Amino acid sequence: MIRNELQERLNSWAHVLDADGDVQAACPHDCPDTCAMRVTVKDGRAVAMHGDPTHSLTDGTLCTKVSRYAERTYHSERLQTPLRRVGNKGEGRFVPISWDEAITTVADRLAEVWRHNPEGILNYSYAGTMGKVQGEGMSGRLWHALGSSRLMSTICAEAGSSGMKMSMGASVGMDPEAIVDARLIILWGTNPVTSHVHLWAKIQQAKRAGAQLWAIDPYASDSAQKCHHHIALRPGTDAALAYAIAHVLQRDGQLDHDYLARHTTGAEAFLLIASEWSPACAAAYCGIPEAQIEALATAYAAARPAAIRLNYGVQRNAGGGDAVRAILALPALVGHWRHPSGAGGAALSTSGWVPRNKTLERPDLLGARNPRWLNMSTIGEVLTRTVPPVEALIVYNSNPVAVAPDSAMVRAGFARDDLFTVVLEHFQTDTAHYADIVLPATTQLEHFDIHSAYGHLHVLLNRPAVAPLHLARSNSRIFRELAAALRLRLGDDCPALHDEALRASDVDLAADAFDWNHPALSGTTTEQLLTQGHARLAVARAAPFAEGGFRTDDGRFHFTHPVHGAPRVWPNRESPDSALAQTYPLQMISPPPRHLLNSSFANVASLRALAGDSHEPTVVLHPLDAANRQVGAGDTAIVFNARGQTRAKVVISERTRPGLAVVFAVFWHTHTAGGSNVNALTSQALTDHGEGATFYDCLVDVKPG
């Protein structure tokens, strides 16, 4: 399809529906499912949300969270106009201003900083929307044109993504929808009942057909409770368990030597390490029965096909990247990739199958400039210790004061009087309380976008269902207007601002989002996308790596890597084996509650009610740990360490193992008794690969509160 025709067809999607009816949309949130939706509009108002029955994964249903999306859009606390701070940072005191004043104020300050230190400008954004248009399309172009500091987007998935790239060359794997044909399914560090609900329906289909389900998770999650087997290992010991499984596979003669010889490299070094991790050794290290390791390894070798669905909980600790590498090694060892159904192998992310256009954000606008990289996972240190300092911070699609680790240091950075902060938001979040200027942004129901996914192989379009509420503007429009204002102020001093890329429309950005000439977006696929709003990529459904063909340079699976060396077990920096455990003896993990998603839905009343507590999070303790600390069910307890503390209602349950505290997250600080959420406890330490956040390397203790 030629570009002019593509843009013309996309343009037909990028307008508000004038008549009542159903509008085709896509879920924008950080979830593998990326659902195809239909929004029912009546009298210019969105009145209902439905899953699209024609989309194979969504299959007509939405999760509880997104089914309430209209409630979020029409929330009484929705920001209605730009705001200027009049109180102290963090107080949340603002006065309304016009858009002209807001754009003028922001552009004046950014121009002032740019003239003496372009790297003094930093953006902070993540997956508040996963759309290509409202995500980093226009904003990325602006930051490249300015030559501002570059953000390392590491807070969620980078360790696991790095592990996948070292092993497989890209974030690729089995088609998750093929899991219905698996005979054994391992859910490793994932709770699909909460975080991948449509895949869970496929898993249940496989279960009804006789598949055996195994869950590997320190906590007996909702998903683990519905599996045949649950291995409750210590947090951060996943690599050791994977090596022990490999040990048994090698010991029992279950390796596929033909597959290893023809389609892999480095197996000998990997198996040498695995030989040191006997089931007895790994059982002691992981804190689990040896018999569980033997049983899982034997079942995994025997089942044809067997699938591993791992998720990012595995990699939120010091050795997260190598843990992912060790787990991904298992299907290569026994040749599970060969099964013709495509249900053998492993899946973490499917994003590498998408033919993205790597020039969407126009990195060429940097020219010869090479600005510094700053890590979002250490934003506390970035804002308090980096030299030269960050002087202007633009936050969008994220709520870092709530979600970034080590909240005390993050808050100290945001509270700097000399830091000019702009926040694009729907609500007055924890981060917006620290802003100098707050800009009201549109929600998914009010703007156009185009999406790919990381939990299936489809691309989707989102048509605006209603006009922007109040004075809200889309991210793309805001950054276009900022670019125009900065162009006037900086003139020829910043020639990249004059590039036509900074004037691109939303349709232009959507047309730039993908490589439309790639075979995965062949004519039929693109035509289907433009006709019904979603389409499956033209990627083989069955056995993508039966004959190798990994995305590595040589097409082989890499057990080892020439730069990073052999995978290994990294000790947690904060583990029961460390000296710090004498003071803080409980390991803490902080998974999301079923009806919330990071901080995005934390103020939706109906969802907070479903979550079970509208004011504070819960801490789940084993009966022995609760008794030792003299806290009872329903008590308010203080969870604490040297970095800070949070208050939480106590739940006593054997669903958690002794020595583990499970604190569900992320509530806003302002919604939490005592004013601090769980990230008051987490650290800014980074992972082995990808420099990701180590939320689950966290030692705490609990006392009555």
C-alpha positions in Angstrom: 0.0 0.0 0.0 1.5 3.4 -1.0 1.9 6.0 1.7 -0.7 8.4 0.4 -3.4 5.7 0.4 -2.3 4.5 3.9 -2.6 8.0 5.3 -5.9 8.6 3.7 -7.3 5.3 5.1 -5.8 6.1 8.6 -7.4 9.5 8.4 -10.8 7.9 8.2 -10.1 6.5 11.7 -8.8 9.7 13.3 -12.1 11.6 13.8 -14.8 11.6 16.4 -17.9 9.6 15.6 -20.8 11.9 14.9 -23.6 9.5 15.4 -24.5 7.2 18.2 -23.3 3.6 18.0 -20.2 1.5 18.7 -16.7 2.8 18.1 -13.8 0.6 17.5 -11.0 1.1 20.1 -7.9 -0.5 21.7 -6.9 -0.8 25.3 -3.9 1.5 25.9 -2.7 0.0 29.2 0.5 -1.8 30.1 -1.0 -5.3 29.8 0.0 -8.2 27.5 -3.6 -8.5 26.3 -3.9 -5.1 24.4 -7.6 -5.7 23.9 -9.7 -4.8 20.9 -12.7 -2.8 22.3 -16.0 -1.3 21.3 -17.2 1.8 22.9 -20.9 2.5 22.9 -21.7 6.2 22.4 -25.0 7.8 23.0 -25.7 11.5 22.7 -22.0 12.2 22.5 -21.2 10.3 25.7 -19.4 7.0 26.1 -21.9 4.8 28.1 -20.4 1.3 27.9 -17.2 -0.6 27.1 -17.2 -4.1 25.4 -14.6 -6.5 24.2 -14.5 -7.0 20.5 -15.9 -10.5 19.7 -14.0 -10.5 16.4 -10.6 -10.3 18.0 -9.3 -13.8 18.7 -7.7 -13.1 22.1 -10.2 -10.5 23.5 -13.1 -12.7 22.4 -15.8 -10.3 23.5 -14.7 -9.7 27.1 -12.8 -7.0 28.9 -11.0 -7.2 32.3 -12.9 -5.6 35.2 -10.5 -2.7 35.1 -11.0 -1.6 31.5 -14.7 -2.4 31.6 -14.9 0.6 34.0 -12.9 2.9 31.7 -15.8 5.2 31.1 -16.0 5.8 34.8 -12.3 6.8 34.7 -12.9 9.2 31.8 -15.9 10.9 33.4 -14.4 10.9 36.9 -15.4 13.9 39.0 -11.7 14.5 39.8 -10.7 14.7 36.1 -8.4 17.7 35.4 -10.3 20.3 33.5 -7.9 23.1 32.7 -4.1 23.8 32.8 -2.9 24.6 36.3 -0.1 26.7 37.8 1.3 25.9 41.3 0.8 28.5 44.0 1.7 26.5 47.1 4.8 24.6 48.1 5.8 21.6 46.0 3.9 18.5 47.2 1.1 20.5 48.7 -1.1 20.2 45.6 -2.2 23.9 45.6 -2.9 25.3 42.1 -4.8 27.9 40.2 -6.4 27.5 36.7 -4.7 29.2 33.8 -5.3 29.3 30.1 -3.6 27.0 27.5 -1.8 30.1 26.1 -0.3 30.9 29.4 0.6 27.3 30.1 2.4 26.8 26.7 4.1 30.2 27.1 5.3 29.4 30.6 6.7 26.0 29.7 8.3 27.1 26.5 10.0 30.1 28.1 11.5 28.0 30.9 12.6 25.2 28.5 14.2 27.7 26.2 16.0 29.3 29.2 17.4 26.0 30.3 18.3 24.9 26.7 20.4 28.0 26.0 23.0 27.1 28.7 22.5 23.3 29.1 20.3 21.3 26.8 21.0 18.2 28.9 19.4 19.9 31.8 16.0 19.0 30.2 14.7 15.5 30.9 11.5 13.7 30.0 10.1 11.0 32.3 7.5 8.7 30.7 6.5 5.1 30.6 3.5 3.0 29.6 0.6 5.1 30.8 -0.4 4.6 27.2 1.2 2.0 25.0 0.1 3.8 21.8 2.6 4.8 19.2 1.0 8.2 18.6 0.2 9.3 22.1 3.3 7.5 23.6 6.7 8.7 22.3 5.9 9.6 18.7 5.9 13.4 18.8 7.5 13.8 22.2 10.5 11.7 21.1 11.0 13.9 18.1 11.0 17.0 20.3 13.6 15.6 22.8 15.8 14.6 19.9 15.5 18.0 18.3 16.5 19.7 21.5 19.3 17.3 22.3 18.0 16.9 25.9 19.0 14.1 28.2 17.8 10.7 27.1 15.7 8.5 29.3 16.6 4.8 29.9 13.2 3.1 30.0 14.1 0.4 32.5 11.5 0.4 35.3 9.4 -2.6 34.2 10.9 -5.0 31.7 14.4 -4.2 30.7 16.2 -7.0 32.5 13.9 -9.7 31.0 14.1 -8.0 27.6 17.9 -8.0 27.7 17.9 -11.7 28.7 15.7 -12.5 25.7 17.8 -10.5 23.3 21.0 -12.2 24.5 19.5 -15.6 24.1 17.1 -15.3 21.2 18.1 -12.1 19.5 14.8 -10.2 20.2 11.7 -10.3 22.3 10.2 -13.2 20.3 8.8 -16.6 21.2 5.8 -18.8 20.8 2.5 -17.3 19.9 0.7 -17.1 23.3 -2.6 -18.1 21.7 -1.1 -21.5 20.7 -0.9 -22.4 24.3 -4.4 -24.0 24.0 -2.6 -27.1 22.4 0.0 -27.5 25.2 0.0 -30.6 27.3 2.0 -29.0 30.1 2.1 -25.3 31.0 4.5 -23.7 33.4 3.4 -20.3 34.7 6.7 -18.9 35.9 6.5 -15.6 37.8 3.2 -14.7 36.3 -0.4 -14.4 37.5 -2.6 -14.3 34.4 -5.8 -14.2 36.3 -4.8 -10.7 37.3 -2.4 -9.6 34.5 -3.2 -11.6 31.4 -6.9 -12.6 31.8 -7.5 -13.5 28.2 -4.5 -15.8 28.1 -5.9 -17.4 31.2 -9.0 -18.3 29.2 -6.8 -20.1 26.7 -4.9 -21.9 29.6 -8.2 -23.0 31.0 -9.2 -24.4 27.6 -5.9 -26.4 27.6 -6.5 -27.6 31.2 -10.0 -28.9 30.2 -8.3 -30.8 27.4 -5.9 -32.5 29.9 -3.0 -30.1 30.2 -1.1 -30.1 33.4 -0.6 -26.7 35.0 2.4 -25.7 37.1 2.8 -22.4 38.9 6.2 -21.1 40.1 5.6 -18.1 42.4 6.7 -17.3 45.9 3.0 -16.5 46.7 0.0 -18.7 46.0 -1.6 -16.2 43.6 -5.1 -16.5 42.2 -3.6 -18.3 39.2 -1.4 -20.6 41.3 -4.4 -21.8 43.3 -6.0 -23.0 40.1 -3.0 -25.0 38.9 -2.3 -28.7 39.6 1.0 -27.9 41.2 2.6 -24.8 42.9 6.3 -24.3 43.7 6.6 -21.5 46.2 10.3 -20.7 45.8 12.2 -17.9 47.6 12.1 -14.6 45.6 15.1 -14.2 43.4 16.1 -17.9 43.2 14.5 -18.7 39.8 17.8 -19.2 38.0 18.8 -21.9 40.4 15.5 -23.7 39.9 16.0 -23.5 36.1 19.5 -24.9 36.4 18.3 -27.7 38.6 15.7 -28.7 36.0 18.4 -28.6 33.3 20.5 -30.8 35.7 17.8 -33.4 35.8 17.2 -33.3 32.0 20.9 -33.9 31.4 21.3 -36.6 34.1 18.3 -38.5 32.8 19.3 -38.4 29.1 16.4 -36.1 28.0 18.5 -33.6 26.0 17.7 -33.2 22.3 21.3 -33.4 21.1 20.3 -33.0 17.4 18.6 -29.7 18.2 21.4 -28.5 20.4 24.0 -29.2 17.7 22.2 -27.7 14.8 20.4 -24.7 16.4 22.2 -23.6 19.5 25.5 -22.4 20.8 27.1 -22.5 24.2 25.1 -25.4 25.6 28.3 -27.1 27.0 29.1 -24.1 29.2 25.5 -23.8 30.4 25.2 -27.5 31.2 28.5 -27.4 33.1 27.0 -24.8 35.4 23.8 -26.8 35.6 25.8 -29.9 36.7 26.6 -28.0 39.9 22.9 -27.4 40.7 21.6 -30.8 41.8 18.0 -30.9 42.9 19.2 -31.2 46.5 21.4 -28.1 46.2 18.7 -26.0 44.4 16.0 -27.2 46.8 18.0 -25.8 49.8 18.8 -22.6 48.0 15.2 -22.0 46.7 13.6 -23.2 50.0 11.4 -25.9 48.3 11.2 -29.7 48.5 13.6 -31.6 46.3 10.8 -33.8 45.1 9.1 -30.9 43.4 12.1 -30.2 41.3 12.4 -33.9 40.2 8.7 -34.1 39.5 8.6 -30.9 37.4 11.7 -31.8 35.4 10.4 -35.3 34.6 7.0 -34.0 33.6 8.5 -31.2 31.5 10.7 -33.7 29.6 7.8 -36.1 28.9 5.1 -33.7 27.8 4.8 -32.9 24.1 4.3 -30.0 23.7 5.2 -28.1 26.8 4.9 -24.3 27.1 6.5 -21.8 29.6 4.7 -18.5 30.1 7.0 -16.3 32.1 6.5 -12.7 33.1 8.3 -9.8 34.5 8.0 -10.7 38.1 10.9 -13.1 37.5 13.3 -10.3 36.6 12.7 -7.7 39.3 15.8 -8.8 41.3 19.5 -8.6 41.1 19.9 -11.6 38.8 16.7 -11.1 36.8 18.3 -11.0 33.3 20.2 -14.2 33.8 17.2 -15.9 35.4 15.2 -15.2 32.2 18.1 -16.6 30.1 18.2 -19.8 32.2 14.5 -20.3 31.9 14.5 -19.7 28.2 17.2 -22.4 27.9 14.9 -25.2 28.9 12.8 -25.6 25.7 16.0 -25.5 23.7 17.6 -28.2 25.8 14.8 -30.7 25.1 13.7 -29.5 21.7 10.2 -28.3 22.6 10.4 -25.7 19.8 10.1 -28.5 17.3 6.4 -29.3 18.0 4.4 -28.6 14.9 1.5 -27.1 16.8 3.6 -24.1 17.9 2.5 -24.8 21.5 6.0 -25.8 22.6 8.6 -23.3 23.7 8.3 -20.2 25.8 6.8 -16.7 25.8 7.8 -13.6 27.7 7.1 -10.8 25.2 6.0 -10.9 21.6 7.0 -7.3 20.9 10.0 -8.3 18.8 7.7 -9.8 16.1 6.3 -6.3 15.4 8.0 -4.6 12.4 8.4 -1.3 14.2 9.8 1.7 12.4 12.8 2.6 14.5 12.8 6.1 13.1 9.4 7.0 14.4 11.0 9.2 17.2 13.5 10.6 14.6 16.8 10.0 16.4 18.5 11.5 13.4 17.4 14.9 14.7 20.2 14.6 17.2 22.7 15.0 14.4 26.2 14.7 15.8 25.1 15.4 19.4 25.4 12.6 22.0 23.4 13.5 25.1 23.8 11.6 28.3 21.5 8.8 29.3 19.7 8.9 32.6 18.0 5.9 34.2 14.3 6.2 35.2 14.7 3.4 37.8 17.1 5.7 39.7 15.2 8.9 39.2 15.7 9.7 42.9 19.4 9.7 42.5 19.1 11.5 39.1 17.3 14.4 40.6 19.3 14.7 43.8 22.9 13.8 42.7 23.4 14.1 39.0 25.9 16.8 37.8 25.1 19.0 35.9 21.6 18.8 37.5 18.3 18.2 35.7 16.7 21.7 35.7 13.5 21.0 33.8 11.5 17.7 34.0 8.5 16.9 31.8 6.4 13.9 33.0 3.8 12.2 31.0 2.3 8.7 30.8 3.7 8.0 34.3 3.4 8.8 38.0 7.0 8.4 39.2 6.5 9.8 42.7 4.2 6.8 43.3 5.8 4.1 41.2 9.5 4.7 41.2 11.6 3.0 43.9 13.0 4.7 47.0 10.1 7.2 47.4 11.9 9.3 50.0 14.7 10.2 47.6 12.3 10.6 44.7 10.2 13.0 46.6 13.3 14.9 47.7 14.3 15.3 44.0 10.8 16.5 43.0 10.7 18.9 45.9 13.7 20.9 44.6 12.8 24.5 44.3 15.2 24.9 41.4 13.6 22.1 39.4 10.9 23.2 36.9 8.4 20.3 36.5 5.6 19.9 34.0 3.1 17.0 34.3 0.6 15.9 31.7 -2.1 14.1 33.5 -5.8 13.0 33.8 -5.8 13.5 37.6 -4.0 15.3 40.4 -1.7 12.4 41.1 1.2 12.2 43.6 3.5 13.4 40.9 1.2 16.2 39.8 1.3 17.6 43.4 5.0 18.5 42.8 4.4 20.1 39.4 4.9 23.8 38.5 2.5 23.4 35.6 -0.1 20.7 35.2 -1.6 20.0 31.7 -4.8 18.1 31.3 -4.4 15.2 28.8 -7.0 13.2 26.9 -7.8 9.6 27.7 -8.0 6.8 25.2 -11.7 7.5 24.5 -10.8 11.0 23.3 -7.9 10.6 20.8 -6.6 8.6 17.9 -3.8 6.0 18.2 -2.3 2.8 16.8 -1.1 -0.1 18.9 1.0 -3.2 18.9 1.1 -5.7 21.8 3.6 -7.7 23.9 1.2 -10.6 24.7 -0.2 -11.4 21.3 0.6 -11.0 17.6 -1.9 -8.3 16.6 -1.9 -4.6 15.7 -4.8 -2.4 16.5 -6.3 1.0 15.8 -8.1 3.2 18.3 -10.7 5.7 17.0 -11.7 8.6 19.3 -15.2 7.9 20.6 -16.0 11.3 22.1 -14.6 14.8 21.9 -12.0 15.8 24.5 -13.6 16.6 27.8 -13.2 20.0 29.3 -10.0 21.6 28.0 -8.0 18.3 27.7 -5.6 18.0 24.8 -3.8 15.0 23.5 -0.1 14.3 24.2 0.7 14.7 20.5 -1.0 18.0 20.2 0.7 19.3 23.4 4.1 18.4 22.2 3.4 19.8 18.7 2.5 23.1 20.3 5.5 23.1 22.6 7.7 22.5 19.5 6.2 25.4 17.7 6.6 27.7 20.7 10.2 26.7 21.2 10.9 27.2 17.4 9.9 30.8 17.8 12.1 31.3 20.9 15.2 29.4 19.8 15.1 30.2 16.1 18.2 29.2 14.1 20.1 28.4 17.4 18.3 25.0 17.3 17.8 24.1 13.6 16.4 20.7 14.3 13.2 22.3 15.6 12.5 23.5 12.1 12.2 19.9 10.7 8.8 19.0 9.3 8.8 16.0 11.7 7.8 18.4 14.5 4.7 19.4 12.5 3.5 15.8 11.8 -0.2 15.1 12.3 -1.4 12.1 14.3 -2.1 10.3 11.1 1.5 11.0 9.9 2.8 9.5 13.2 0.6 6.4 12.8 1.9 6.0 9.3 5.4 6.2 10.6 4.9 3.8 13.4 5.6 0.5 11.5 7.5 -0.7 8.5 4.5 -1.2 6.3 6.6 -3.0 3.7 7.6 -5.8 6.0 6.2 -9.2 5.2 4.5 -9.3 8.7 2.3 -6.4 7.5 1.6 -7.7 4.1 -1.3 -6.3 2.1 -3.9 -8.5 3.5 -2.9 -7.7 7.1 -2.9 -4.0 6.5 -6.2 -4.1 4.7 -7.8 -6.0 7.6 -6.4 -3.5 10.1 -7.8 -0.6 8.2 -11.1 -2.3 7.7 -12.0 -3.7 11.1 -9.4 -2.0 13.4 -7.3 -5.0 14.2 -5.3 -7.6 12.4 -2.9 -10.5 13.2 0.6 -10.1 11.9 1.6 -12.4 9.1 3.8 -14.5 11.3 3.9 -18.3 11.3 1.5 -19.7 13.8 3.3 -23.0 14.3 6.8 -23.8 15.5 8.6 -20.6 14.7 12.0 -22.0 15.8 11.7 -25.6 14.8 14.6 -25.2 12.5 16.4 -22.5 14.4 16.0 -19.1 12.8 16.3 -17.2 16.1 16.9 -13.4 15.8 20.5 -13.7 16.8 23.2 -12.9 14.2 23.8 -16.6 13.5 20.2 -17.7 13.9 21.1 -19.9 16.8 19.8 -19.9 20.4 22.7 -18.6 22.6 23.2 -20.2 26.0 26.1 -18.0 26.5 27.0 -14.6 25.2 30.5 -13.4 24.1 30.3 -10.2 26.1 28.3 -11.1 29.2 29.5 -14.6 29.6 27.6 -17.6 30.9 24.4 -17.2 32.8 24.8 -17.6 36.5 23.0 -17.3 39.8 23.2 -13.8 41.2 22.8 -13.5 44.9 20.1 -11.0 45.9 21.6 -7.9 47.3 18.9 -8.0 50.0 18.2 -11.7 50.7 17.8 -13.9 53.8 21.5 -14.8 53.3 22.7 -11.2 53.6 23.9 -9.5 56.8 21.0 -7.1 56.4 18.5 -9.9 57.1 19.6 -9.9 60.8 17.8 -6.5 61.0 15.1 -7.0 58.4 14.3 -10.7 58.2 11.3 -10.7 55.7 11.6 -10.7 52.0 9.0 -8.4 50.4 7.4 -8.6 47.0 4.8 -6.1 45.8 2.6 -7.5 43.0 -0.5 -5.7 41.7 -3.9 -6.4 43.2 -6.4 -8.0 40.9 -8.5 -4.9 40.1 -5.7 -2.2 39.9 -2.9 -1.7 37.4 0.1 0.0 38.9 -1.3 3.4 39.8 -3.5 4.0 36.8 -6.9 2.9 38.3 -6.1 3.7 42.0 -8.7 6.5 42.2 -11.6 4.7 40.5 -14.1 4.1 43.3 -15.7 1.0 42.1 -12.4 -0.7 41.5 -11.0 0.3 44.8 -14.0 -1.2 46.5 -13.5 -4.5 44.5 -9.8 -4.4 45.6 -11.1 -4.9 49.2 -9.8 -1.7 50.8 -10.3 1.8 49.7 -7.8 3.5 51.9 -4.7 1.4 52.3 -2.9 -1.7 50.9 -2.7 -5.1 52.6 0.3 -7.1 53.8 -0.1 -10.8 53.6 1.9 -12.7 56.2 2.3 -16.4 57.0 0.7 -17.3 60.4 4.2 -18.0 62.0 5.5 -14.5 60.9 2.3 -12.8 62.1 2.5 -14.5 65.5 6.1 -13.7 65.9 5.3 -10.0 65.4 2.1 -10.0 67.5 -0.1 -8.7 64.7 -3.5 -10.1 64.0 -5.8 -10.3 61.0 -7.3 -7.0 60.2 -4.8 -5.0 62.3 -3.0 -2.1 60.8 0.7 -2.9 60.7 3.8 -0.9 59.8 6.1 -2.5 57.2 9.5 -0.9 57.4 13.2 -0.8 56.7 16.0 1.8 56.7 14.5 3.6 53.6 11.1 4.2 55.0 7.8 2.6 56.0 4.2 2.1 54.9 1.0 1.1 56.8 -1.0 -1.8 55.6 -3.9 -4.0 56.8 -2.7 -7.4 57.9 -4.0 -10.6 56.1 -2.8 -13.8 57.6 -2.6 -16.7 55.2 -0.7 -19.8 54.3 -0.8 -18.6 50.7 2.5 -16.9 51.5 5.6 -18.8 52.6 7.3 -18.2 55.9 9.8 -15.3 55.7 7.8 -13.5 52.9 5.7 -10.4 53.1 3.4 -9.7 50.2 2.3 -6.0 50.0 0.0 -5.3 47.1 0.8 -2.2 45.1 0.7 0.5 43.8 -1.6 2.7 45.7 -1.1 6.5 45.6 0.8 7.9 48.6 -2.2 10.2 49.1 -4.5 7.2 49.4 -2.3 5.4 51.9 -2.6 5.8 55.7 0.6 7.5 56.8 1.1 9.0 53.4 3.7 6.5 52.0 3.1 3.6 49.7 5.2 0.4 49.3 7.9 2.2 47.3 9.0 3.9 50.4 10.7 0.5 51.0 12.1 -0.4 47.6 15.6 0.4 46.5 17.3 1.9 43.5 19.7 -1.0 43.1 19.8 -2.3 39.5 19.6 -5.7 37.7 22.4 -7.7 36.2 21.4 -6.9 32.6 19.4 -3.9 31.3 19.9 -1.8 34.4 16.3 -2.5 35.5 14.6 -2.0 38.8 15.0 -4.5 41.6 11.6 -4.1 43.3 11.7 -7.7 44.7 15.1 -7.4 46.3 13.7 -5.8 49.4 14.2 -6.8 53.0 11.7 -5.5 55.6 10.2 -6.2 58.9 6.7 -5.7 60.3 5.5 -4.4 63.6 2.1 -3.4 65.1 1.0 0.0 63.9 
